[in-house]
Structure formats: C-alpha cells, structure tokens
Amino acid sequence: MEFYRQLGLEFPMGSETDYHAEAMLPRGLRFALDTEASVRGFDRSWMAPSGDHRAALAFLCEGPAEVDRLYAELTAAGHAGHLPPFDAPWGQRYAMLRDPDGNGVDLFAALEPIPSG
C-alpha cells in the first residue's frame, strides 16, 4: 500500500492490516488490494501468477522531472526498478518499476507541454 501511496493513491489510514483496501479514483473507479488469504477465501482455486507481469498500471506525471523524482524515491525505498527513466521515441519521459508483488508500474510524462485547446 505504501508503494501506491507514494504514487498519490489514497487508502484509508490503518488499512495496511486489512484483508481488503480500496483507493477511490476519478469517475467511480476503485483500485483494490486484497491479501492472498482474502482471495483464497472466495476462490479456492486461485494461484499466484508466475513469470513476467501481464498488465501494467501507468501513472501520468506532471512532467519529466516528476518521472525522475518518483523513480528515484521508489527505488531508494527498496522497490524494484525495471527500466530507469529515459526519453522515449514517442515523445514521453518514461520509466518502469515493479510493485512489491512484481506487477508492472509505469511512470510517464510528455517531454514537451501538451498544447491546450
């Protein structure tokens, strides 16, 4: 949960010991975290995935400097970096991490300001 809090998601304080916790996102979306015991409580056939991640979450950052800052903070806190920040050919500052469960987490921002209007 702390990993995702550092990325701006807000979980209720004290929910670190709960079997299920949710962070509310815009437009009614929810980001939910469950313990393995919780999932097995309703799906006894569930098995933890193995191999590389199958999906990734992407977090839009305010700018290239925030991509660099968040990557540095998270890796300094002991979280796994996958690809350090780089200027991608598609016009974004991009970085890839792994959350504590090995899921892909991408950080990105436009290299140039996006015109409004």
Biopython code that builds the backbone (N, CA, C, O; Angstrom):
import numpy as np
from Bio.PDB.StructureBuilder import StructureBuilder

atoms = [
    (1, "MET", "N", (0.812, -1.182, 0.000)),
    (1, "MET", "CA", (0.000, 0.000, 0.000)),
    (1, "MET", "C", (0.864, 1.258, 0.000)),
    (1, "MET", "O", (0.544, 2.248, -0.658)),
    (2, "GLU", "N", (1.961, 1.202, 0.747)),
    (2, "GLU", "CA", (2.837, 2.376, 0.818)),
    (2, "GLU", "C", (3.394, 2.723, -0.560)),
    (2, "GLU", "O", (3.516, 3.899, -0.902)),
    (3, "PHE", "N", (3.731, 1.710, -1.349)),
    (3, "PHE", "CA", (4.212, 1.931, -2.718)),
    (3, "PHE", "C", (3.209, 2.786, -3.484)),
    (3, "PHE", "O", (3.595, 3.775, -4.108)),
    (4, "TYR", "N", (1.944, 2.427, -3.449)),
    (4, "TYR", "CA", (0.923, 3.148, -4.199)),
    (4, "TYR", "C", (0.587, 4.494, -3.555)),
    (4, "TYR", "O", (0.193, 5.428, -4.253)),
    (5, "ARG", "N", (0.734, 4.603, -2.253)),
    (5, "ARG", "CA", (0.558, 5.913, -1.618)),
    (5, "ARG", "C", (1.609, 6.890, -2.135)),
    (5, "ARG", "O", (1.312, 8.065, -2.348)),
    (6, "GLN", "N", (2.842, 6.408, -2.340)),
    (6, "GLN", "CA", (3.895, 7.284, -2.860)),
    (6, "GLN", "C", (3.577, 7.760, -4.270)),
    (6, "GLN", "O", (4.124, 8.765, -4.724)),
    (7, "LEU", "N", (2.699, 7.048, -4.963)),
    (7, "LEU", "CA", (2.280, 7.447, -6.310)),
    (7, "LEU", "C", (1.004, 8.275, -6.292)),
    (7, "LEU", "O", (0.470, 8.608, -7.350)),
    (8, "GLY", "N", (0.508, 8.615, -5.101)),
    (8, "GLY", "CA", (-0.630, 9.513, -4.982)),
    (8, "GLY", "C", (-1.972, 8.868, -4.694)),
    (8, "GLY", "O", (-2.964, 9.581, -4.544)),
    (9, "LEU", "N", (-2.043, 7.535, -4.610)),
    (9, "LEU", "CA", (-3.317, 6.900, -4.279)),
    (9, "LEU", "C", (-3.560, 7.031, -2.784)),
    (9, "LEU", "O", (-2.630, 6.935, -1.983)),
    (10, "GLU", "N", (-4.821, 7.250, -2.412)),
    (10, "GLU", "CA", (-5.167, 7.456, -1.010)),
    (10, "GLU", "C", (-5.969, 6.282, -0.482)),
    (10, "GLU", "O", (-7.117, 6.066, -0.870)),
    (11, "PHE", "N", (-5.342, 5.523, 0.413)),
    (11, "PHE", "CA", (-6.001, 4.427, 1.106)),
    (11, "PHE", "C", (-6.313, 4.899, 2.518)),
    (11, "PHE", "O", (-5.582, 5.722, 3.069)),
    (12, "PRO", "N", (-7.386, 4.389, 3.110)),
    (12, "PRO", "CA", (-7.681, 4.774, 4.491)),
    (12, "PRO", "C", (-6.508, 4.429, 5.406)),
    (12, "PRO", "O", (-5.897, 3.369, 5.271)),
    (13, "MET", "N", (-6.204, 5.318, 6.323)),
    (13, "MET", "CA", (-5.131, 5.061, 7.279)),
    (13, "MET", "C", (-5.503, 3.835, 8.111)),
    (13, "MET", "O", (-6.662, 3.655, 8.485)),
    (14, "GLY", "N", (-4.522, 3.008, 8.390)),
    (14, "GLY", "CA", (-4.742, 1.811, 9.175)),
    (14, "GLY", "C", (-5.195, 0.609, 8.367)),
    (14, "GLY", "O", (-5.359, -0.479, 8.918)),
    (15, "SER", "N", (-5.400, 0.790, 7.063)),
    (15, "SER", "CA", (-5.893, -0.326, 6.248)),
    (15, "SER", "C", (-4.784, -1.307, 5.864)),
    (15, "SER", "O", (-5.047, -2.300, 5.185)),
    (16, "GLU", "N", (-3.559, -1.041, 6.289)),
    (16, "GLU", "CA", (-2.436, -1.932, 5.976)),
    (16, "GLU", "C", (-2.651, -3.337, 6.537)),
    (16, "GLU", "O", (-2.112, -4.300, 5.991)),
    (17, "THR", "N", (-3.408, -3.471, 7.590)),
    (17, "THR", "CA", (-3.628, -4.780, 8.197)),
    (17, "THR", "C", (-4.943, -5.421, 7.765)),
    (17, "THR", "O", (-5.269, -6.519, 8.215)),
    (18, "ASP", "N", (-5.699, -4.753, 6.901)),
    (18, "ASP", "CA", (-6.978, -5.296, 6.420)),
    (18, "ASP", "C", (-6.752, -6.300, 5.298)),
    (18, "ASP", "O", (-5.731, -6.258, 4.612)),
    (19, "TYR", "N", (-7.699, -7.190, 5.121)),
    (19, "TYR", "CA", (-7.641, -8.150, 4.020)),
    (19, "TYR", "C", (-7.977, -7.497, 2.686)),
    (19, "TYR", "O", (-7.618, -8.017, 1.629)),
    (20, "HIS", "N", (-8.662, -6.363, 2.731)),
    (20, "HIS", "CA", (-9.094, -5.666, 1.512)),
    (20, "HIS", "C", (-9.026, -4.166, 1.773)),
    (20, "HIS", "O", (-9.464, -3.693, 2.823)),
    (21, "ALA", "N", (-8.481, -3.425, 0.824)),
    (21, "ALA", "CA", (-8.423, -1.967, 0.940)),
    (21, "ALA", "C", (-8.644, -1.366, -0.443)),
    (21, "ALA", "O", (-8.256, -1.953, -1.454)),
    (22, "GLU", "N", (-9.268, -0.194, -0.480)),
    (22, "GLU", "CA", (-9.563, 0.465, -1.746)),
    (22, "GLU", "C", (-9.146, 1.926, -1.717)),
    (22, "GLU", "O", (-9.260, 2.609, -0.699)),
    (23, "ALA", "N", (-8.656, 2.385, -2.869)),
    (23, "ALA", "CA", (-8.403, 3.801, -3.100)),
    (23, "ALA", "C", (-9.391, 4.242, -4.180)),
    (23, "ALA", "O", (-9.502, 3.603, -5.226)),
    (24, "MET", "N", (-10.097, 5.324, -3.923)),
    (24, "MET", "CA", (-11.070, 5.821, -4.893)),
    (24, "MET", "C", (-10.344, 6.606, -5.985)),
    (24, "MET", "O", (-9.444, 7.398, -5.703)),
    (25, "LEU", "N", (-10.744, 6.376, -7.221)),
    (25, "LEU", "CA", (-10.180, 7.054, -8.379)),
    (25, "LEU", "C", (-11.286, 7.870, -9.047)),
    (25, "LEU", "O", (-12.459, 7.696, -8.718)),
    (26, "PRO", "N", (-10.935, 8.748, -9.970)),
    (26, "PRO", "CA", (-11.956, 9.540, -10.657)),
    (26, "PRO", "C", (-12.973, 8.660, -11.390)),
    (26, "PRO", "O", (-12.679, 7.526, -11.769)),
    (27, "ARG", "N", (-14.158, 9.203, -11.575)),
    (27, "ARG", "CA", (-15.238, 8.580, -12.347)),
    (27, "ARG", "C", (-15.701, 7.247, -11.761)),
    (27, "ARG", "O", (-16.150, 6.362, -12.489)),
    (28, "GLY", "N", (-15.588, 7.114, -10.451)),
    (28, "GLY", "CA", (-16.113, 5.937, -9.779)),
    (28, "GLY", "C", (-15.235, 4.703, -9.823)),
    (28, "GLY", "O", (-15.627, 3.649, -9.320)),
    (29, "LEU", "N", (-14.052, 4.811, -10.413)),
    (29, "LEU", "CA", (-13.142, 3.663, -10.439)),
    (29, "LEU", "C", (-12.546, 3.455, -9.055)),
    (29, "LEU", "O", (-12.387, 4.397, -8.278)),
    (30, "ARG", "N", (-12.219, 2.199, -8.767)),
    (30, "ARG", "CA", (-11.590, 1.858, -7.492)),
    (30, "ARG", "C", (-10.352, 1.024, -7.768)),
    (30, "ARG", "O", (-10.345, 0.163, -8.648)),
    (31, "PHE", "N", (-9.311, 1.294, -7.006)),
    (31, "PHE", "CA", (-8.095, 0.499, -7.049)),
    (31, "PHE", "C", (-8.111, -0.329, -5.780)),
    (31, "PHE", "O", (-7.985, 0.210, -4.680)),
    (32, "ALA", "N", (-8.266, -1.647, -5.928)),
    (32, "ALA", "CA", (-8.414, -2.506, -4.765)),
    (32, "ALA", "C", (-7.195, -3.396, -4.591)),
    (32, "ALA", "O", (-6.618, -3.886, -5.562)),
    (33, "LEU", "N", (-6.820, -3.593, -3.348)),
    (33, "LEU", "CA", (-5.755, -4.521, -2.978)),
    (33, "LEU", "C", (-6.339, -5.535, -2.005)),
    (33, "LEU", "O", (-7.007, -5.179, -1.034)),
    (34, "ASP", "N", (-6.072, -6.805, -2.288)),
    (34, "ASP", "CA", (-6.508, -7.881, -1.409)),
    (34, "ASP", "C", (-5.307, -8.738, -1.046)),
    (34, "ASP", "O", (-4.375, -8.883, -1.837)),
    (35, "THR", "N", (-5.333, -9.299, 0.140)),
    (35, "THR", "CA", (-4.296, -10.256, 0.510)),
    (35, "THR", "C", (-4.582, -11.571, -0.205)),
    (35, "THR", "O", (-5.705, -11.814, -0.646)),
    (36, "GLU", "N", (-3.567, -12.414, -0.317)),
    (36, "GLU", "CA", (-3.766, -13.732, -0.918)),
    (36, "GLU", "C", (-4.789, -14.530, -0.116)),
    (36, "GLU", "O", (-5.597, -15.256, -0.694)),
    (37, "ALA", "N", (-4.762, -14.403, 1.208)),
    (37, "ALA", "CA", (-5.726, -15.117, 2.049)),
    (37, "ALA", "C", (-7.148, -14.665, 1.743)),
    (37, "ALA", "O", (-8.069, -15.482, 1.734)),
    (38, "SER", "N", (-7.331, -13.395, 1.497)),
    (38, "SER", "CA", (-8.655, -12.880, 1.169)),
    (38, "SER", "C", (-9.172, -13.476, -0.134)),
    (38, "SER", "O", (-10.323, -13.908, -0.205)),
    (39, "VAL", "N", (-8.341, -13.504, -1.154)),
    (39, "VAL", "CA", (-8.753, -14.045, -2.446)),
    (39, "VAL", "C", (-9.058, -15.535, -2.323)),
    (39, "VAL", "O", (-10.058, -16.015, -2.857)),
    (40, "ARG", "N", (-8.205, -16.253, -1.628)),
    (40, "ARG", "CA", (-8.447, -17.695, -1.459)),
    (40, "ARG", "C", (-9.704, -17.970, -0.636)),
    (40, "ARG", "O", (-10.261, -19.066, -0.706)),
    (41, "GLY", "N", (-10.154, -16.988, 0.140)),
    (41, "GLY", "CA", (-11.370, -17.135, 0.921)),
    (41, "GLY", "C", (-12.611, -17.271, 0.059)),
    (41, "GLY", "O", (-13.584, -17.903, 0.471)),
    (42, "PHE", "N", (-12.590, -16.690, -1.126)),
    (42, "PHE", "CA", (-13.749, -16.830, -2.014)),
    (42, "PHE", "C", (-13.427, -17.559, -3.312)),
    (42, "PHE", "O", (-14.341, -17.905, -4.062)),
    (43, "ASP", "N", (-12.139, -17.800, -3.596)),
    (43, "ASP", "CA", (-11.742, -18.527, -4.808)),
    (43, "ASP", "C", (-10.635, -19.501, -4.438)),
    (43, "ASP", "O", (-9.449, -19.188, -4.553)),
    (44, "ARG", "N", (-11.033, -20.669, -3.999)),
    (44, "ARG", "CA", (-10.054, -21.660, -3.525)),
    (44, "ARG", "C", (-9.128, -22.151, -4.634)),
    (44, "ARG", "O", (-8.075, -22.713, -4.335)),
    (45, "SER", "N", (-9.481, -21.960, -5.893)),
    (45, "SER", "CA", (-8.635, -22.421, -6.999)),
    (45, "SER", "C", (-7.594, -21.378, -7.417)),
    (45, "SER", "O", (-6.754, -21.653, -8.274)),
    (46, "TRP", "N", (-7.645, -20.175, -6.813)),
    (46, "TRP", "CA", (-6.721, -19.101, -7.204)),
    (46, "TRP", "C", (-5.279, -19.497, -6.922)),
    (46, "TRP", "O", (-4.960, -20.067, -5.878)),
    (47, "MET", "N", (-4.415, -19.179, -7.884)),
    (47, "MET", "CA", (-2.981, -19.403, -7.719)),
    (47, "MET", "C", (-2.253, -18.109, -8.065)),
    (47, "MET", "O", (-2.643, -17.398, -8.991)),
    (48, "ALA", "N", (-1.217, -17.815, -7.334)),
    (48, "ALA", "CA", (-0.423, -16.618, -7.620)),
    (48, "ALA", "C", (0.191, -16.745, -9.011)),
    (48, "ALA", "O", (0.699, -17.809, -9.364)),
    (49, "PRO", "N", (0.151, -15.665, -9.815)),
    (49, "PRO", "CA", (0.747, -15.727, -11.140)),
    (49, "PRO", "C", (2.252, -15.941, -11.070)),
    (49, "PRO", "O", (2.897, -15.590, -10.082)),
    (50, "SER", "N", (2.796, -16.518, -12.121)),
    (50, "SER", "CA", (4.242, -16.682, -12.199)),
    (50, "SER", "C", (4.727, -16.113, -13.525)),
    (50, "SER", "O", (3.930, -15.897, -14.439)),
    (51, "GLY", "N", (6.008, -15.874, -13.633)),
    (51, "GLY", "CA", (6.557, -15.286, -14.845)),
    (51, "GLY", "C", (6.461, -13.774, -14.807)),
    (51, "GLY", "O", (6.261, -13.177, -13.749)),
    (52, "ASP", "N", (6.603, -13.171, -15.951)),
    (52, "ASP", "CA", (6.576, -11.714, -16.038)),
    (52, "ASP", "C", (5.149, -11.192, -15.902)),
    (52, "ASP", "O", (4.187, -11.953, -16.008)),
    (53, "HIS", "N", (5.023, -9.890, -15.668)),
    (53, "HIS", "CA", (3.696, -9.298, -15.494)),
    (53, "HIS", "C", (2.893, -9.361, -16.797)),
    (53, "HIS", "O", (3.463, -9.370, -17.888)),
    (54, "ARG", "N", (1.582, -9.403, -16.671)),
    (54, "ARG", "CA", (0.697, -9.454, -17.835)),
    (54, "ARG", "C", (0.020, -8.114, -18.084)),
    (54, "ARG", "O", (-0.506, -7.869, -19.169)),
    (55, "ALA", "N", (0.034, -7.270, -17.100)),
    (55, "ALA", "CA", (-0.570, -5.948, -17.232)),
    (55, "ALA", "C", (0.271, -4.975, -16.427)),
    (55, "ALA", "O", (1.009, -5.369, -15.524)),
    (56, "ALA", "N", (0.149, -3.715, -16.762)),
    (56, "ALA", "CA", (0.871, -2.687, -16.018)),
    (56, "ALA", "C", (-0.055, -1.513, -15.760)),
    (56, "ALA", "O", (-0.967, -1.238, -16.540)),
    (57, "LEU", "N", (0.185, -0.840, -14.675)),
    (57, "LEU", "CA", (-0.505, 0.407, -14.383)),
    (57, "LEU", "C", (0.400, 1.529, -14.836)),
    (57, "LEU", "O", (1.615, 1.467, -14.646)),
    (58, "ALA", "N", (-0.178, 2.554, -15.432)),
    (58, "ALA", "CA", (0.622, 3.692, -15.893)),
    (58, "ALA", "C", (0.149, 4.946, -15.171)),
    (58, "ALA", "O", (-1.043, 5.252, -15.151)),
    (59, "PHE", "N", (1.090, 5.663, -14.582)),
    (59, "PHE", "CA", (0.796, 6.878, -13.837)),
    (59, "PHE", "C", (1.312, 8.081, -14.610)),
    (59, "PHE", "O", (2.513, 8.204, -14.850)),
    (60, "LEU", "N", (0.402, 8.966, -14.998)),
    (60, "LEU", "CA", (0.760, 10.219, -15.656)),
    (60, "LEU", "C", (1.371, 11.149, -14.620)),
    (60, "LEU", "O", (0.765, 11.411, -13.581)),
    (61, "CYS", "N", (2.549, 11.640, -14.896)),
    (61, "CYS", "CA", (3.250, 12.560, -14.001)),
    (61, "CYS", "C", (3.134, 13.978, -14.536)),
    (61, "CYS", "O", (2.826, 14.181, -15.710)),
    (62, "GLU", "N", (3.382, 14.960, -13.672)),
    (62, "GLU", "CA", (3.252, 16.367, -14.057)),
    (62, "GLU", "C", (4.280, 16.791, -15.092)),
    (62, "GLU", "O", (4.041, 17.734, -15.846)),
    (63, "GLY", "N", (5.396, 16.128, -15.140)),
    (63, "GLY", "CA", (6.434, 16.475, -16.100)),
    (63, "GLY", "C", (7.580, 15.492, -15.993)),
    (63, "GLY", "O", (7.578, 14.631, -15.114)),
    (64, "PRO", "N", (8.564, 15.607, -16.881)),
    (64, "PRO", "CA", (9.713, 14.693, -16.863)),
    (64, "PRO", "C", (10.444, 14.643, -15.526)),
    (64, "PRO", "O", (10.915, 13.582, -15.115)),
    (65, "ALA", "N", (10.541, 15.781, -14.847)),
    (65, "ALA", "CA", (11.244, 15.806, -13.552)),
    (65, "ALA", "C", (10.520, 14.955, -12.510)),
    (65, "ALA", "O", (11.163, 14.343, -11.657)),
    (66, "GLU", "N", (9.183, 14.910, -12.573)),
    (66, "GLU", "CA", (8.448, 14.094, -11.607)),
    (66, "GLU", "C", (8.659, 12.604, -11.892)),
    (66, "GLU", "O", (8.718, 11.804, -10.958)),
    (67, "VAL", "N", (8.774, 12.220, -13.166)),
    (67, "VAL", "CA", (9.094, 10.826, -13.500)),
    (67, "VAL", "C", (10.414, 10.451, -12.833)),
    (67, "VAL", "O", (10.512, 9.420, -12.167)),
    (68, "ASP", "N", (11.413, 11.285, -13.014)),
    (68, "ASP", "CA", (12.733, 11.024, -12.439)),
    (68, "ASP", "C", (12.677, 10.974, -10.910)),
    (68, "ASP", "O", (13.269, 10.090, -10.291)),
    (69, "ARG", "N", (11.962, 11.926, -10.307)),
    (69, "ARG", "CA", (11.878, 12.013, -8.847)),
    (69, "ARG", "C", (11.185, 10.785, -8.262)),
    (69, "ARG", "O", (11.692, 10.180, -7.318)),
    (70, "LEU", "N", (10.029, 10.414, -8.817)),
    (70, "LEU", "CA", (9.297, 9.269, -8.281)),
    (70, "LEU", "C", (10.090, 7.975, -8.446)),
    (70, "LEU", "O", (10.124, 7.149, -7.535)),
    (71, "TYR", "N", (10.723, 7.797, -9.597)),
    (71, "TYR", "CA", (11.532, 6.597, -9.817)),
    (71, "TYR", "C", (12.651, 6.536, -8.776)),
    (71, "TYR", "O", (12.888, 5.488, -8.177)),
    (72, "ALA", "N", (13.336, 7.662, -8.563)),
    (72, "ALA", "CA", (14.434, 7.705, -7.597)),
    (72, "ALA", "C", (13.926, 7.433, -6.178)),
    (72, "ALA", "O", (14.551, 6.677, -5.435)),
    (73, "GLU", "N", (12.811, 8.035, -5.800)),
    (73, "GLU", "CA", (12.269, 7.837, -4.455)),
    (73, "GLU", "C", (11.858, 6.388, -4.220)),
    (73, "GLU", "O", (12.157, 5.811, -3.174)),
    (74, "LEU", "N", (11.175, 5.811, -5.193)),
    (74, "LEU", "CA", (10.681, 4.445, -5.018)),
    (74, "LEU", "C", (11.814, 3.430, -5.005)),
    (74, "LEU", "O", (11.798, 2.499, -4.199)),
    (75, "THR", "N", (12.788, 3.593, -5.877)),
    (75, "THR", "CA", (13.906, 2.650, -5.874)),
    (75, "THR", "C", (14.774, 2.851, -4.621)),
    (75, "THR", "O", (15.307, 1.882, -4.080)),
    (76, "ALA", "N", (14.918, 4.086, -4.162)),
    (76, "ALA", "CA", (15.675, 4.337, -2.927)),
    (76, "ALA", "C", (14.977, 3.716, -1.722)),
    (76, "ALA", "O", (15.626, 3.354, -0.741)),
    (77, "ALA", "N", (13.647, 3.595, -1.800)),
    (77, "ALA", "CA", (12.875, 2.983, -0.716)),
    (77, "ALA", "C", (12.908, 1.452, -0.792)),
    (77, "ALA", "O", (12.288, 0.765, 0.021)),
    (78, "GLY", "N", (13.647, 0.927, -1.788)),
    (78, "GLY", "CA", (13.818, -0.515, -1.885)),
    (78, "GLY", "C", (12.924, -1.208, -2.901)),
    (78, "GLY", "O", (12.965, -2.432, -3.023)),
    (79, "HIS", "N", (12.115, -0.447, -3.632)),
    (79, "HIS", "CA", (11.249, -1.052, -4.640)),
    (79, "HIS", "C", (12.044, -1.314, -5.912)),
    (79, "HIS", "O", (13.012, -0.615, -6.210)),
    (80, "ALA", "N", (11.625, -2.322, -6.651)),
    (80, "ALA", "CA", (12.379, -2.776, -7.820)),
    (80, "ALA", "C", (12.163, -1.867, -9.026)),
    (80, "ALA", "O", (11.035, -1.668, -9.476)),
    (81, "GLY", "N", (13.255, -1.323, -9.536)),
    (81, "GLY", "CA", (13.202, -0.604, -10.802)),
    (81, "GLY", "C", (13.357, -1.607, -11.931)),
    (81, "GLY", "O", (14.084, -2.592, -11.797)),
    (82, "HIS", "N", (12.686, -1.365, -13.027)),
    (82, "HIS", "CA", (12.815, -2.258, -14.186)),
    (82, "HIS", "C", (13.559, -1.554, -15.316)),
    (82, "HIS", "O", (14.545, -2.079, -15.833)),
    (83, "LEU", "N", (13.091, -0.368, -15.700)),
    (83, "LEU", "CA", (13.804, 0.472, -16.672)),
    (83, "LEU", "C", (13.904, 1.872, -16.087)),
    (83, "LEU", "O", (12.879, 2.492, -15.803)),
    (84, "PRO", "N", (15.111, 2.382, -15.901)),
    (84, "PRO", "CA", (15.242, 3.735, -15.364)),
    (84, "PRO", "C", (14.692, 4.751, -16.360)),
    (84, "PRO", "O", (14.526, 4.436, -17.539)),
    (85, "PRO", "N", (14.408, 5.967, -15.896)),
    (85, "PRO", "CA", (13.827, 6.976, -16.778)),
    (85, "PRO", "C", (14.636, 7.173, -18.058)),
    (85, "PRO", "O", (15.867, 7.199, -18.045)),
    (86, "PHE", "N", (13.901, 7.311, -19.164)),
    (86, "PHE", "CA", (14.509, 7.543, -20.470)),
    (86, "PHE", "C", (13.563, 8.367, -21.323)),
    (86, "PHE", "O", (12.355, 8.386, -21.089)),
    (87, "ASP", "N", (14.120, 9.046, -22.310)),
    (87, "ASP", "CA", (13.308, 9.801, -23.255)),
    (87, "ASP", "C", (12.893, 8.857, -24.371)),
    (87, "ASP", "O", (13.715, 8.462, -25.198)),
    (88, "ALA", "N", (11.618, 8.497, -24.392)),
    (88, "ALA", "CA", (11.094, 7.520, -25.342)),
    (88, "ALA", "C", (10.893, 8.159, -26.714)),
    (88, "ALA", "O", (10.614, 9.355, -26.808)),
    (89, "PRO", "N", (11.031, 7.374, -27.767)),
    (89, "PRO", "CA", (10.869, 7.915, -29.116)),
    (89, "PRO", "C", (9.450, 8.412, -29.401)),
    (89, "PRO", "O", (9.241, 9.126, -30.382)),
    (90, "TRP", "N", (8.477, 8.053, -28.571)),
    (90, "TRP", "CA", (7.096, 8.511, -28.781)),
    (90, "TRP", "C", (6.812, 9.820, -28.064)),
    (90, "TRP", "O", (5.658, 10.239, -27.972)),
    (91, "GLY", "N", (7.861, 10.476, -27.550)),
    (91, "GLY", "CA", (7.712, 11.825, -27.005)),
    (91, "GLY", "C", (7.391, 11.905, -25.524)),
    (91, "GLY", "O", (6.815, 12.893, -25.070)),
    (92, "GLN", "N", (7.751, 10.889, -24.770)),
    (92, "GLN", "CA", (7.494, 10.911, -23.336)),
    (92, "GLN", "C", (8.752, 10.561, -22.557)),
    (92, "GLN", "O", (9.618, 9.829, -23.036)),
    (93, "ARG", "N", (8.832, 11.100, -21.348)),
    (93, "ARG", "CA", (9.805, 10.628, -20.361)),
    (93, "ARG", "C", (9.143, 9.414, -19.734)),
    (93, "ARG", "O", (8.004, 9.509, -19.279)),
    (94, "TYR", "N", (9.824, 8.277, -19.698)),
    (94, "TYR", "CA", (9.193, 7.023, -19.324)),
    (94, "TYR", "C", (10.096, 6.243, -18.384)),
    (94, "TYR", "O", (11.319, 6.281, -18.518)),
    (95, "ALA", "N", (9.505, 5.543, -17.445)),
    (95, "ALA", "CA", (10.240, 4.668, -16.531)),
    (95, "ALA", "C", (9.329, 3.513, -16.151)),
    (95, "ALA", "O", (8.105, 3.636, -16.175)),
    (96, "MET", "N", (9.944, 2.388, -15.800)),
    (96, "MET", "CA", (9.169, 1.216, -15.407)),
    (96, "MET", "C", (9.706, 0.654, -14.102)),
    (96, "MET", "O", (10.914, 0.508, -13.913)),
    (97, "LEU", "N", (8.772, 0.342, -13.202)),
    (97, "LEU", "CA", (9.083, -0.253, -11.902)),
    (97, "LEU", "C", (8.283, -1.539, -11.749)),
    (97, "LEU", "O", (7.464, -1.882, -12.600)),
    (98, "ARG", "N", (8.529, -2.230, -10.671)),
    (98, "ARG", "CA", (7.709, -3.363, -10.261)),
    (98, "ARG", "C", (7.186, -3.050, -8.859)),
    (98, "ARG", "O", (7.934, -2.601, -7.990)),
    (99, "ASP", "N", (5.900, -3.292, -8.655)),
    (99, "ASP", "CA", (5.376, -3.092, -7.311)),
    (99, "ASP", "C", (5.843, -4.259, -6.437)),
    (99, "ASP", "O", (6.481, -5.179, -6.949)),
    (100, "PRO", "N", (5.547, -4.248, -5.142)),
    (100, "PRO", "CA", (6.045, -5.316, -4.275)),
    (100, "PRO", "C", (5.613, -6.728, -4.690)),
    (100, "PRO", "O", (6.242, -7.706, -4.286)),
    (101, "ASP", "N", (4.553, -6.843, -5.489)),
    (101, "ASP", "CA", (4.105, -8.157, -5.955)),
    (101, "ASP", "C", (4.620, -8.490, -7.349)),
    (101, "ASP", "O", (4.267, -9.532, -7.902)),
    (102, "GLY", "N", (5.452, -7.621, -7.928)),
    (102, "GLY", "CA", (6.022, -7.882, -9.245)),
    (102, "GLY", "C", (5.214, -7.348, -10.413)),
    (102, "GLY", "O", (5.585, -7.569, -11.566)),
    (103, "ASN", "N", (4.115, -6.646, -10.144)),
    (103, "ASN", "CA", (3.310, -6.064, -11.221)),
    (103, "ASN", "C", (4.025, -4.870, -11.839)),
    (103, "ASN", "O", (4.748, -4.146, -11.155)),
    (104, "GLY", "N", (3.820, -4.673, -13.122)),
    (104, "GLY", "CA", (4.425, -3.543, -13.803)),
    (104, "GLY", "C", (3.763, -2.225, -13.436)),
    (104, "GLY", "O", (2.537, -2.123, -13.399)),
    (105, "VAL", "N", (4.578, -1.224, -13.166)),
    (105, "VAL", "CA", (4.099, 0.123, -12.871)),
    (105, "VAL", "C", (4.946, 1.084, -13.690)),
    (105, "VAL", "O", (6.160, 1.171, -13.510)),
    (106, "ASP", "N", (4.286, 1.806, -14.597)),
    (106, "ASP", "CA", (4.979, 2.730, -15.486)),
    (106, "ASP", "C", (4.725, 4.163, -15.041)),
    (106, "ASP", "O", (3.634, 4.497, -14.579)),
    (107, "LEU", "N", (5.730, 4.994, -15.185)),
    (107, "LEU", "CA", (5.632, 6.431, -14.928)),
    (107, "LEU", "C", (5.892, 7.129, -16.254)),
    (107, "LEU", "O", (6.819, 6.758, -16.973)),
    (108, "PHE", "N", (5.082, 8.144, -16.592)),
    (108, "PHE", "CA", (5.299, 8.822, -17.865)),
    (108, "PHE", "C", (4.851, 10.267, -17.795)),
    (108, "PHE", "O", (4.009, 10.647, -16.981)),
    (109, "ALA", "N", (5.447, 11.066, -18.682)),
    (109, "ALA", "CA", (5.070, 12.480, -18.835)),
    (109, "ALA", "C", (5.509, 12.921, -20.228)),
    (109, "ALA", "O", (6.501, 12.429, -20.765)),
    (110, "ALA", "N", (4.766, 13.841, -20.794)),
    (110, "ALA", "CA", (5.136, 14.399, -22.088)),
    (110, "ALA", "C", (6.466, 15.130, -21.966)),
    (110, "ALA", "O", (6.721, 15.821, -20.981)),
    (111, "LEU", "N", (7.313, 14.966, -22.989)),
    (111, "LEU", "CA", (8.594, 15.681, -22.986)),
    (111, "LEU", "C", (8.394, 17.168, -23.250)),
    (111, "LEU", "O", (9.159, 17.999, -22.760)),
    (112, "GLU", "N", (7.379, 17.497, -24.013)),
    (112, "GLU", "CA", (7.043, 18.895, -24.276)),
    (112, "GLU", "C", (5.628, 19.128, -23.781)),
    (112, "GLU", "O", (4.800, 18.218, -23.813)),
    (113, "PRO", "N", (5.343, 20.343, -23.322)),
    (113, "PRO", "CA", (3.987, 20.616, -22.859)),
    (113, "PRO", "C", (2.961, 20.328, -23.956)),
    (113, "PRO", "O", (3.180, 20.629, -25.129)),
    (114, "ILE", "N", (1.846, 19.741, -23.546)),
    (114, "ILE", "CA", (0.765, 19.468, -24.478)),
    (114, "ILE", "C", (-0.035, 20.751, -24.674)),
    (114, "ILE", "O", (-0.497, 21.334, -23.693)),
    (115, "PRO", "N", (-0.216, 21.212, -25.931)),
    (115, "PRO", "CA", (-0.976, 22.444, -26.145)),
    (115, "PRO", "C", (-2.401, 22.312, -25.649)),
    (115, "PRO", "O", (-3.038, 21.277, -25.846)),
    (116, "SER", "N", (-2.903, 23.352, -25.007)),
    (116, "SER", "CA", (-4.294, 23.320, -24.555)),
    (116, "SER", "C", (-5.203, 23.819, -25.674)),
    (116, "SER", "O", (-4.783, 24.551, -26.570)),
    (117, "GLY", "N", (-6.433, 23.406, -25.589)),
    (117, "GLY", "CA", (-7.423, 23.907, -26.530)),
    (117, "GLY", "C", (-7.792, 22.909, -27.504)),
    (117, "GLY", "O", (-8.622, 23.174, -28.375)),
]
sb = StructureBuilder()
sb.init_structure("model")
sb.init_model(0)
sb.init_chain("A")
sb.init_seg("    ")
for serial, (resi, resn, name, xyz) in enumerate(atoms, 1):
    if name == "N":
        sb.init_residue(resn, " ", resi, " ")
    sb.init_atom(name, np.array(xyz, "f"), 0.0, 1.0, " ", f" {name:<3s}", serial, name[0])
structure = sb.get_structure()
